[in-house]
Amino acid sequence: MEADLLHRIADAMAARESLPLVRIGGPIQEVTASAARVGGVSAFLKLGDRMGFQANGREQVAEVVRVDAAGVTVKPFDRRIEAGIGTLAYRLGDPTLRPDASWKGRVIDALGRPVDGLGALVAGSRAVPIDAAPPPAMERTRVRTPLRTGVRALDLFTPLCIGQRIGIFAGSGVGKSTLLAMLAAANGFDSIVVALVGERGREVREFLEGPMAASRARAVIVVSTGDESPMMRRQAPKVALAIAESFRDGGESVLLIVDSVTRYAHAARDVALAAGEPAVARGYPPSVFSDLPRLLERAGPGLDRAGSITGVFSVLVDGDDHNDPVADSIRGTLDGHVVLDRAIAEQGRYPAIDLLGSISRLSGEVWTPEQRELIRRLKAMMARFEETRDLRLMGGYRTGEDADLDQAISLVPRIYEALRQEPGMPPSQDAFLELAQSLRG
């Protein structure tokens, strides 16, 4: 208790020392349901700056989303603006965060405030920006170290590397959260950072105390539920990345999970439309498609002698439409994608991974030449099995007419059965050996 009180006093003194001697501000001139206009400060502010104002005895924080000659448009992190016309809005300092190793096991919101009832957070020794630029491309280390996830289907057909960025594309209710939790249990990571963006409030605690329970002690959880403002939902992945970058720069191997990037794009769309941007693709303004690569590129390997961030980004495919512009943009930015198929889930095969539609762009760093040839042959066999499914169901094929198809009919169902893996099952130790044993059995 005394140590916690001393930390709070030290944080308060540090915050007081960082206050400017002169504050830049202006009066609120217009208030709408989603934003406010502040006059007289256009020459002193830029996009992304923070402003604060007093309302109902407390400080509300907003972000500048538009600047013109007459004033600036600010959008609050709260659900609505409680200030009125004439209220003084003032510029706040640059948004930063001070992550610390003691944050592991804690749950915070998109502004870096604890929401788990376990007391105040200990401020780290170094401030990091929330919206940092990705590391320079030519100074990053190469991604070469294989990662054993413990999920047989992934380790066989879409193997990953430490520092890789992979997307999990799925509709709702196909087992996306369960697969994310299975990945969080993988060995080889010093810390885990999870951003739950736009989740239902009921599901947050269920996810933390259910699938994530085994990995909770080494994880920092950033939560922004669906009922919070678009600003909070847009901010949550950035805060998670700032924490992950702090751990990475300290030499740690970090697993970053963002669930989901689609809801981040929805929040960014709401903010951009409130700032007056036109919609160009299914209601999405142009800035969304530039914000997505900037966010995703922050994950990955760090500089030489630093750690790495292995990024797992879930993509909620609206209406199972994999050609959605957001999904298409994310797919082109990441180092691979895992597709979860509703038809496979309906067959009771979990994880419901579409093995033929999923790809890892770094699989060449993991497979040996013999393994690469084996996977090629297995995929060809599965493709033959799937493309003749309707023909066989109608009785249009007789055994003995095609030796390759006969082999596929014999082996593919056994391969599918060998890849089934429920959350309670032990993780895979050697996926190729286990598959061979299953087929021999």
LUMVEX-263285 format. One line per 8 residues: number of its first residue (from 1); their letters; for each residue y, z, x of C-alpha. Coordinates in nm, 4 decimals, decimal comma, always signed. Example, Ala and Ser with C-alpha at 12.3 -4.5 7.8 and 13.67 -1.06 7.14 Angstrom:
1> as> -0,4500 +0,7800 +1,2300  -0,1060 +0,7140 +1,3670 $
This chain:
1> meadllhr> +0,0000 +0,0000 +0,0000  +0,2457 +0,0953 +0,2789  +0,1616 -0,2184 +0,4787  +0,2187 -0,4332 +0,1694  +0,5555 -0,2649 +0,1090  +0,6607 -0,3202 +0,4712  +0,5703 -0,6887 +0,4468  +0,7774 -0,7237 +0,1278 $
9> iadamaar> +1,0782 -0,5565 +0,2945  +1,0448 -0,7866 +0,5977  +1,0260 -1,0936 +0,3717  +1,3344 -0,9804 +0,1795  +1,5305 -0,9282 +0,5025  +1,4248 -1,2718 +0,6325  +1,5328 -1,4322 +0,3053  +1,8680 -1,2547 +0,3191 $
17> eslplvri> +1,9307 -1,3738 +0,6752  +1,8597 -1,7331 +0,5702  +2,1255 -1,7332 +0,2971  +2,4215 -1,9592 +0,3795  +2,7710 -1,8145 +0,4140  +2,9061 -2,0751 +0,1721  +2,7197 -2,2112 -0,1297  +2,7657 -2,5651 -0,2585 $
25> ggpiqevt> +2,7614 -2,5815 -0,6355  +2,9055 -2,7207 -0,9536  +2,8980 -2,6687 -1,3306  +2,6209 -2,7905 -1,5581  +2,7765 -3,0603 -1,7764  +2,4834 -3,1814 -1,9840  +2,1469 -3,0381 -2,0877  +1,8563 -3,2339 -2,2337 $
33> asaarvgg> +1,5006 -3,1349 -2,3212  +1,3750 -3,2276 -1,9741  +1,6725 -3,2353 -1,7349  +2,0356 -3,1345 -1,6749  +2,3445 -3,2924 -1,5199  +2,5487 -3,1086 -1,2575  +2,8963 -3,2385 -1,1708  +3,1039 -3,2273 -0,8544 $
41> vsaflklg> +2,8216 -3,2090 -0,5999  +2,7181 -3,5716 -0,5473  +2,8591 -3,5911 -0,1960  +2,6640 -3,2877 -0,0766  +2,3146 -3,3407 -0,2197  +2,0283 -3,5858 -0,1761  +1,7072 -3,6580 -0,3634  +1,4577 -3,3748 -0,3369 $
49> drmgfqan> +1,7129 -3,0987 -0,2760  +1,6729 -2,7755 -0,4721  +1,9339 -2,6193 -0,6985  +1,9337 -2,2820 -0,8675  +2,1218 -2,1296 -1,1597  +2,1158 -1,8026 -1,3473  +1,9774 -1,8045 -1,7014  +1,8811 -1,5040 -1,9148 $
57> greqvaev> +1,9067 -1,2710 -1,6181  +1,6839 -1,4654 -1,3819  +1,7116 -1,7573 -1,1430  +1,5766 -2,0927 -1,2477  +1,4946 -2,3503 -0,9816  +1,5326 -2,7271 -1,0272  +1,5004 -3,0352 -0,8093  +1,7478 -3,3200 -0,7703 $
65> vrvdaagv> +1,5830 -3,6369 -0,9062  +1,8881 -3,8634 -0,9312  +2,2270 -3,8856 -0,7545  +2,5243 -4,0955 -0,8668  +2,9004 -4,0817 -0,8277  +2,9512 -3,8662 -1,1372  +2,6962 -3,5992 -1,0530  +2,3292 -3,5260 -1,0025 $
73> tvkpfdrr> +2,0352 -3,5002 -1,2405  +1,8109 -3,1991 -1,1855  +1,4714 -3,1318 -1,3377  +1,3539 -2,7679 -1,3669  +1,0241 -2,6243 -1,2512  +1,0166 -2,4188 -1,5705  +0,9084 -2,5777 -1,8967  +1,2700 -2,6061 -2,0132 $
81> ieagigtl> +1,6227 -2,5322 -1,8980  +1,7606 -2,2090 -2,0412  +2,1153 -2,2446 -1,9013  +2,4077 -2,3753 -2,1044  +2,7100 -2,5952 -2,0474  +2,9388 -2,4575 -1,7749  +2,6698 -2,2531 -1,5970  +2,7194 -2,2717 -1,2208 $
89> ayrlgdpt> +2,4354 -2,4477 -1,0360  +2,4199 -2,4008 -0,6591  +2,2309 -2,5656 -0,3762  +1,9333 -2,3766 -0,2383  +1,7827 -2,4062 +0,1077  +1,5277 -2,6691 +0,2023  +1,1920 -2,6024 +0,0335  +0,9521 -2,4547 +0,2904 $
97> lrpdaswk> +0,6395 -2,2444 +0,2937  +0,5071 -1,9858 +0,5406  +0,1262 -1,9999 +0,5140  -0,0811 -1,7280 +0,6764  -0,4541 -1,6808 +0,7378  -0,4460 -1,3837 +0,4990  -0,3848 -1,6294 +0,2126  -0,7528 -1,7230 +0,2156 $
105> grvidalg> -0,9120 -1,5890 -0,0989  -0,5820 -1,5943 -0,2887  -0,4606 -1,7962 -0,5876  -0,0991 -1,9160 -0,5934  +0,1159 -2,1389 -0,8108  +0,3034 -2,4570 -0,7183  +0,6011 -2,2566 -0,5879  +0,3851 -2,0510 -0,3509 $
113> rpvdglga> +0,3872 -1,7360 -0,5668  +0,0679 -1,5302 -0,6124  -0,0860 -1,5433 -0,9599  -0,4054 -1,3450 -0,8966  -0,2554 -0,9970 -0,9328  -0,3530 -0,8964 -0,5773  -0,0028 -0,8214 -0,4516  +0,2499 -1,0111 -0,2460 $
121> lvagsrav> +0,1556 -1,2756 +0,0078  +0,2056 -1,2126 +0,3785  +0,4532 -1,4629 +0,5222  +0,3337 -1,6530 +0,8277  +0,5285 -1,6844 +1,1506  +0,6158 -2,0534 +1,1047  +0,7869 -2,2303 +0,8163  +0,6417 -2,5683 +0,7156 $
129> pidaappp> +0,8050 -2,8271 +0,4875  +0,6456 -2,8830 +0,1486  +0,7076 -3,2581 +0,1539  +0,6247 -3,3399 +0,5157  +0,5758 -3,6873 +0,6572  +0,2236 -3,7967 +0,7610  +0,1408 -3,7786 +1,1342  +0,2295 -4,0917 +1,3345 $
137> amertrvr> -0,0518 -4,3452 +1,3139  -0,0817 -4,4046 +1,6896  -0,0932 -4,0334 +1,7736  -0,3767 -3,9366 +1,5411  -0,7243 -3,8706 +1,6762  -1,0016 -4,1074 +1,5711  -1,2482 -4,0041 +1,3002  -1,5986 -4,0032 +1,4441 $
145> tplrtgvr> -1,7717 -3,6683 +1,3844  -2,0342 -3,6905 +1,1054  -2,0173 -3,4399 +0,8210  -2,3316 -3,3119 +0,6508  -2,2276 -3,2351 +0,2942  -2,5655 -3,1054 +0,1753  -2,5586 -3,3527 -0,1151  -2,8509 -3,5907 -0,0552 $
153> aldlftpl> -2,7037 -3,8872 -0,2433  -2,3846 -3,8710 -0,0368  -2,5468 -3,8035 +0,3007  -2,7763 -4,1026 +0,2479  -2,5653 -4,3705 +0,0829  -2,1988 -4,2731 +0,1409  -2,1987 -4,0535 +0,4531  -1,8714 -3,8858 +0,5432 $
161> cigqrigi> -1,6968 -3,7826 +0,8641  -1,4755 -3,4869 +0,9513  -1,1178 -3,5981 +0,8814  -1,2113 -3,8691 +0,6304  -1,0374 -3,9122 +0,2948  -1,2697 -3,9879 +0,0051  -1,2021 -4,0370 -0,3649  -1,4295 -3,9272 -0,6497 $
169> fagsgvgk> -1,3694 -4,1596 -0,9441  -1,4952 -4,0339 -1,2779  -1,4205 -4,0069 -1,6457  -1,4034 -3,6714 -1,8181  -1,7227 -3,4684 -1,8529  -1,9329 -3,6582 -1,5964  -1,9817 -3,3733 -1,3451  -1,6760 -3,4225 -1,1261 $
177> stllamla> -1,5913 -3,0519 -1,0863  -1,9533 -2,9635 -1,0123  -1,9707 -3,2220 -0,7335  -1,6421 -3,0924 -0,5889  -1,7848 -2,7400 -0,5792  -2,1004 -2,8680 -0,4057  -1,8805 -3,0303 -0,1408  -1,6844 -2,7062 -0,0995 $
185> aangfdsi> -2,0085 -2,5335 +0,0003  -2,0563 -2,7707 +0,2958  -2,0744 -2,6183 +0,6414  -1,8399 -2,7163 +0,9219  -1,5065 -2,6114 +0,7694  -1,2962 -2,3168 +0,8808  -1,0928 -2,3106 +0,5611  -1,0692 -2,4770 +0,2207 $
193> vvalvger> -0,7553 -2,5580 +0,0232  -0,7937 -2,6532 -0,3430  -0,5218 -2,7916 -0,5712  -0,6049 -2,7726 -0,9423  -0,3503 -3,0051 -1,1023  -0,3109 -3,0213 -1,4790  -0,6340 -2,8327 -1,5492  -0,6963 -2,6532 -1,8762 $
201> grevrefl> -0,6069 -2,2866 -1,8421  -0,9534 -2,1860 -1,9610  -1,1256 -2,3878 -1,6891  -0,9361 -2,2440 -1,3909  -1,1053 -1,9050 -1,3902  -1,4401 -2,0599 -1,4828  -1,4147 -2,2915 -1,1810  -1,3112 -2,0136 -0,9415 $
209> egpmaasr> -1,5707 -1,7599 -1,0543  -1,8449 -2,0175 -1,1154  -1,8897 -2,3201 -0,8864  -1,6326 -2,2003 -0,6275  -1,7490 -1,8377 -0,6105  -1,9576 -1,8831 -0,2951  -1,6678 -2,0452 -0,1044  -1,3844 -1,8361 -0,2483 $
217> aravivvs> -1,3346 -1,6101 +0,0575  -1,2278 -1,9002 +0,2823  -1,0300 -2,0904 +0,0183  -0,6654 -2,0975 -0,0845  -0,6319 -2,2109 -0,4460  -0,3103 -2,3733 -0,5745  -0,3029 -2,3863 -0,9542  -0,0774 -2,5757 -1,1919 $
225> tgdespmm> -0,2214 -2,5905 -1,5423  -0,1615 -2,8664 -1,7939  +0,0879 -2,6624 -1,9964  +0,3242 -2,6238 -1,6996  +0,6161 -2,8582 -1,6364  +0,5681 -3,1991 -1,4687  +0,7631 -3,0646 -1,1713  +0,5021 -2,7935 -1,1133 $
233> rrqapkva> +0,2144 -3,0400 -1,1502  +0,3815 -3,2810 -0,9095  +0,4481 -2,9983 -0,6627  +0,0979 -2,8440 -0,6534  -0,0713 -3,1077 -0,4310  +0,2255 -3,1028 -0,1927  +0,2008 -2,7247 -0,1551  -0,1747 -2,7520 -0,0992 $
241> laiaesfr> -0,1182 -3,0137 +0,1704  +0,1497 -2,8011 +0,3382  -0,0983 -2,5113 +0,3591  -0,3742 -2,7413 +0,4851  -0,1389 -2,8894 +0,7479  -0,0495 -2,5408 +0,8700  -0,4180 -2,4537 +0,9168  -0,4864 -2,7953 +1,0750 $
249> dggesvll> -0,2044 -2,7554 +1,3273  -0,3598 -2,4210 +1,4181  -0,6740 -2,6045 +1,5274  -0,8848 -2,5478 +1,2167  -1,1101 -2,7938 +1,0374  -0,9845 -2,7936 +0,6778  -1,1411 -2,9225 +0,3592  -0,8748 -3,0253 +0,1075 $
257> ivdsvtry> -0,9749 -3,0789 -0,2564  -0,7219 -3,2153 -0,5062  -0,8343 -3,2265 -0,8687  -0,6940 -3,4551 -0,9810  -0,4609 -3,7109 -0,8211  -0,4346 -3,8885 -1,1566  -0,2594 -3,5911 -1,3145  -0,0266 -3,5816 -1,0147 $
265> ahaardva> +0,0570 -3,9469 -1,0870  +0,1176 -3,8622 -1,4539  +0,3587 -3,5855 -1,3533  +0,5362 -3,8134 -1,1039  +0,5714 -4,0719 -1,3809  +0,7361 -3,8175 -1,6128  +0,9827 -3,7158 -1,3426  +1,0670 -4,0761 -1,2491 $
273> laagepav> +1,1217 -4,1782 -1,6107  +1,3528 -3,8783 -1,6619  +1,5513 -4,0000 -1,3589  +1,6007 -4,3389 -1,5254  +1,3441 -4,5539 -1,3417  +1,2009 -4,8506 -1,5336  +0,8303 -4,8712 -1,6117  +0,6541 -5,1635 -1,4428 $
281> argyppsv> +0,2759 -5,1151 -1,4795  +0,1250 -4,9455 -1,7857  +0,4233 -4,7134 -1,8058  +0,4286 -4,6217 -1,4360  +0,7598 -4,6620 -1,2458  +0,7591 -4,8160 -0,8955  +0,8129 -4,4844 -0,7164  +0,4703 -4,3578 -0,8277 $
289> fsdlprll> +0,2972 -4,6278 -0,6230  +0,4964 -4,5325 -0,3127  +0,4497 -4,1568 -0,3660  +0,0689 -4,1860 -0,3821  +0,0130 -4,3295 -0,0307  +0,2656 -4,0858 +0,1151  +0,0717 -3,7950 -0,0361  -0,2744 -3,9222 +0,0569 $
297> eragpgld> -0,1782 -4,0176 +0,4135  -0,0866 -3,6565 +0,4897  -0,4583 -3,5735 +0,4918  -0,6900 -3,6901 +0,7666  -0,7087 -3,6241 +1,1408  -0,4261 -3,4471 +1,3158  -0,2728 -3,5084 +1,6543  -0,4677 -3,4695 +1,9778 $
305> ragsitgv> -0,5953 -3,1137 +2,0331  -0,5226 -3,0264 +1,6693  -0,7628 -2,9834 +1,3798  -0,8256 -3,2181 +1,0900  -0,8026 -3,2323 +0,7117  -1,1017 -3,3785 +0,5303  -0,9555 -3,4877 +0,1967  -1,1549 -3,5095 -0,1265 $
313> fsvlvdgd> -0,9379 -3,6451 -0,4079  -1,0729 -3,6665 -0,7593  -0,9438 -3,9529 -0,9722  -0,9692 -3,9155 -1,3487  -1,0406 -4,2657 -1,4745  -0,8772 -4,2905 -1,8170  -1,1175 -4,4399 -2,0677  -1,3641 -4,5136 -1,7833 $
321> dhndpvad> -1,1334 -4,7999 -1,6813  -1,1730 -4,8330 -1,3044  -0,9074 -5,1066 -1,2969  -0,6321 -4,8649 -1,3993  -0,3312 -4,9300 -1,1669  -0,3311 -4,5721 -1,0359  -0,7047 -4,5778 -0,9629  -0,6695 -4,9186 -0,7996 $
329> sirgtldg> -0,3831 -4,7990 -0,5773  -0,5713 -4,4858 -0,4704  -0,8909 -4,6794 -0,4000  -0,7049 -4,9061 -0,1597  -0,5529 -4,6134 +0,0301  -0,8568 -4,3915 +0,0855  -1,1429 -4,4268 +0,3348  -1,4046 -4,4683 +0,0649 $
337> hvvldrai> -1,4835 -4,3896 -0,2956  -1,7642 -4,2247 -0,4889  -1,8067 -4,3473 -0,8468  -1,9570 -4,1175 -1,1105  -2,1106 -4,3144 -1,3978  -2,1330 -4,1834 -1,7536  -2,4491 -4,3851 -1,8230  -2,6229 -4,2160 -1,5283 $
345> aeqgrypa> -2,5115 -3,8730 -1,6508  -2,6515 -3,9508 -1,9964  -2,9879 -4,0139 -1,8306  -2,9784 -3,6582 -1,6930  -2,9437 -3,7654 -1,3286  -2,7019 -3,5342 -1,1478  -2,4928 -3,5829 -0,9483  -2,4294 -3,8960 -1,1541 $
353> idllgsis> -2,3332 -4,1124 -0,8550  -2,3355 -4,4891 -0,8885  -2,5025 -4,5590 -0,5548  -2,4334 -4,9328 -0,5668  -2,0659 -4,8911 -0,6617  -1,9825 -4,6204 -0,4072  -1,8851 -4,6889 -0,0484  -1,7810 -4,5014 +0,2657 $
361> rlsgevwt> -1,5705 -4,7039 +0,5069  -1,6783 -4,4804 +0,7956  -2,0532 -4,4979 +0,7363  -2,0866 -4,7033 +1,0548  -1,9872 -4,3925 +1,2532  -2,2784 -4,1976 +1,0993  -2,5771 -4,4289 +1,0510  -2,8033 -4,5355 +1,3338 $
369> peqrelir> -2,8991 -4,9067 +1,3303  -3,2371 -4,8156 +1,1782  -3,0761 -4,6041 +0,9061  -2,8267 -4,8803 +0,8264  -3,1090 -5,1310 +0,7795  -3,3049 -4,8846 +0,5638  -3,0084 -4,8207 +0,3352  -2,9454 -5,1945 +0,3072 $
377> rlkammar> -3,3030 -5,2501 +0,1922  -3,2944 -4,9565 -0,0485  -2,9714 -5,0813 -0,2070  -3,1163 -5,4306 -0,2445  -3,4216 -5,2800 -0,4108  -3,2096 -5,0691 -0,6490  -2,9917 -5,3686 -0,7346  -3,3028 -5,5689 -0,8235 $
385> feetrdlr> -3,4351 -5,2819 -1,0325  -3,1099 -5,2429 -1,2282  -3,0436 -5,6125 -1,2893  -3,3913 -5,6597 -1,4427  -3,3823 -5,3437 -1,6560  -3,3114 -5,5270 -1,9840  -3,5719 -5,7942 -1,9069  -3,8398 -5,5308 -1,8484 $
393> lmggyrtg> -3,7447 -5,3313 -2,1594  -3,7917 -5,6441 -2,3699  -4,1352 -5,7018 -2,2174  -4,0279 -6,0186 -2,0404  -4,1868 -5,9296 -1,7070  -4,5507 -5,8844 -1,6101  -4,6689 -5,6930 -1,3048  -4,7777 -5,9219 -1,0223 $
401> edadldqa> -4,5290 -6,2018 -1,0811  -4,2830 -6,0794 -0,8134  -4,3998 -5,8567 -0,5282  -4,0472 -5,7378 -0,4410  -3,9758 -5,6421 -0,8016  -4,3113 -5,4661 -0,8270  -4,2162 -5,2583 -0,5240  -3,8760 -5,1784 -0,6774 $
409> islvpriy> -4,0369 -5,0708 -1,0066  -4,2697 -4,8426 -0,8141  -4,0209 -4,6844 -0,5721  -3,6740 -4,6780 -0,7326  -3,7552 -4,4166 -1,0031  -3,9008 -4,1947 -0,7319  -3,5845 -4,2420 -0,5217  -3,3685 -4,1462 -0,8193 $
417> ealrqepg> -3,5821 -3,8356 -0,8738  -3,5555 -3,7406 -0,5061  -3,1751 -3,7613 -0,5237  -3,1441 -3,5268 -0,8204  -2,9686 -3,2095 -0,7121  -2,8449 -2,9295 -0,9367  -2,5731 -2,6852 -0,8228  -2,8209 -2,3976 -0,7886 $
425> mppsqdaf> -3,0508 -2,5908 -0,5566  -3,0328 -2,5306 -0,1803  -2,8230 -2,7865 +0,0106  -2,9936 -3,0726 +0,1870  -3,0636 -3,0219 +0,5567  -3,1898 -3,3694 +0,6531  -3,1476 -3,6214 +0,3728  -3,3508 -3,9018 +0,5359 $
433> lelaqslr> -3,6441 -3,6729 +0,6131  -3,6402 -3,5226 +0,2639  -3,6349 -3,8681 +0,1042  -3,9280 -3,9806 +0,3178  -4,1264 -3,6696 +0,2215  -4,0557 -3,7286 -0,1479  -4,1719 -4,0906 -0,1300  -4,4874 -3,9970 +0,0627 $
441> g> -4,5630 -3,7267 -0,1920 $
